[in-house]
Amino acid sequence: MSLCTAPAQEESRNDGVAMESREGEAPPERPAGVSKQNIRERIWDYMESQNLADFPRPVHHRIPNFKGASRAAEHLPRLQAFKMARTIKVNPYAPQKNARFFVLDSKKTLLVPTPRLKTGLFNRITPPPGATKDILRKCATSQGVRNYSTPVGLDSRVLVDLVVVGSVAVSEKGWRIGKGEGYADLEYAMMVSMGAVSQGTPVVTIVHDCQVVDMAEALLEDHDLTVDYILTPTRVIPTRCERPKPTGITWSKITFEMMGKIPILRSLRDREKQAGKDVTLQDEHRQLLKAASQRPAPLSAVRRPWNPPWLNSGSVQGADVPSNTVYIGNLPQDTRVSELKRSLRELGAAPLRLTWQGPQCRAFLQYQDAASARHAISCLQGLHLGPGTLKVSLARQQRASDLTIAQPPDL
């Protein structure tokens, strides 16, 4: 099946909105066994090549502001779930601007997540008294969200009746892929933790037709949010998804870095800890050790970029390399370390430490032990971040020429 296939003139049995065949030519056939990032890149590349998006461009690493977003959002007020809802959470991205307008125009309560969750979870958008449609449209813009918002605290006891999220890709079965930062999944998990949503709270996504793709359920994890309705410029797709939504915050996926960037997580963690829940963080023990190792060095100390002790000038033999180290080769020249880290997390192969050597088109991954390294290799087989497949193996199995670099100069 191609990335964009759909039955023509299908009709939703839940909302009475006719769904027409999709517009435009579909992207080429998607090969089996790809990662979430492969699908993202494929969608982003296709939308750019076909000029299917408005500002901001390029669409890479964004929720695409696709052409026809306003038309896709026009389906929202016709959904029975929308008609019954009193409080609706809509994400702050540009393609959902019209959805935010419809919520305000219907005199429902609009909640918008704070950008990157830095100052809390929600803002309630409150238009001025007697606001005209033009003013409501301004309130629905990113500037309006900033000008007419009031923070909603953890103790507000808010109940969300409908959730609207953006996506990079979504399947007709309701499986969703975001831009890779995990904020929509985390927002939903935090709402569950607050008691603001339940398994029965409908989730809607608004996307271009070409963003509706086939994907393997194996790509999904327990913390991934699924959707109940997909709105496109030409279709309304009730997914009838039976996969459970997240049941709360998966603390084992949360890092100390995330805790530092998202203050509300600290409050939620304290609450759940007091309730007797396991709130152990992903890297809790490792981060404590790292913090201890980063105590200020004496001023006389010479600082050097970190490299494994075996990675130096001269001849390196396979036996010199620890068995817990994995070699990643054939990295494209323009690959960013953040892209590799994201793929490693998605494939369940995040290392204890990553040594990035972009100029040599390679990286080294250090794992807890040899067994963990071998498991990572099995997870990463077939991975590609560009046109070619990455080379993945135990570092000690590489040729000496693959392991040697010049000694970095003193700084």
Salt bridges, closest charged atoms under 4 A:
GLU10 OE1 - ARG235 NH2 2.99
GLU23 OE1 - ARG71 NH2 3.67
ASP45 OD1 - HIS60 NE2 2.61
GLU48 OE2 - ARG57 NE 2.79
ASP105 OD1 - LYS133 NZ 2.79
ASP155 OD1 - ARG271 NH2 2.37
GLU172 OE2 - ARG22 NH2 2.90
GLU172 OE2 - ARG235 NH1 3.22
GLU181 OE1 - ARG116 NH1 3.31
GLU181 OE1 - LYS179 NZ 3.85
ASP185 OD1 - ARG176 NH1 3.68
GLU187 OE1 - LYS89 NZ 3.07
GLU217 OE2 - ARG243 NH1 2.95
GLU221 OE1 - LYS253 NZ 2.89
ASP224 OD2 - LYS36 NZ 2.78
ASP224 OD1 - HIS223 NE2 3.66
ASP228 OD2 - LYS245 NZ 2.98
GLU257 OE2 - LYS261 NZ 3.23
GLU284 OE2 - ARG269 NH2 3.11
GLU339 OE2 - HIS61 NE2 3.74
GLU346 OE2 - ARG40 NH1 2.39
ASP402 OD1 - ARG399 NH2 3.41
ASP410 OD1 - ARG304 NH2 2.91
